[in-house]
């Protein structure tokens, strides 16, 4: 069997072991591995048997890719649900993943709460906002009764646009941070794998 045939046999075994993975993703993974094999063979004194041995059995490599698939999909997504699923999968791998997941959950909850507060202010003008006295913040929130005088509302009519803009920015920033963290995790896993 020639080197080319041996590489194609390995890639065929890899594709078969990737079974439930979508065809496009399966082919992308096979191209990535084929490019890695070709690059490795360019090194002086490199032998195909040693390169394939470093990669491991096609079934084991496919299992690694299948396990990392939710993270890979999430790193390309903009959906908060998909991103949090990917972050949750990353959280099962260590402290960094747990930090990413909790930061993402906190960011989405805070951003969503701010947007909700901005939307509810025109509907419940006396129950959504920030009230202060001369010395302290008395009440801040949504659907909380306005405190009695001498407290006064800080933002007034500006509460709605401020909350909508800040909430949207926080949601976008949270999405960007999770995507960056998942992408960095994928690059690190690819580096460690090869």
Secondary structure, DSSP 8 states (H G I E B T S, - for coil): --HHHHHHHHHHHHHHHTTTS-HHHHHHHHHHHHHHHHHHHTSTT--HHHHHHHH--HHHHHHHHHHHHHHHHHHT---HHHHHHHHHHHHTT-HHHHHHHHHHHHHHHHHHHHHHHHHHHTTSTTTEEEEE-SSSEEEEEES-----TT-EESSTTHHHHHHHHHHHHHHHHHHHHHHHHHHHHHHHHHHHH-
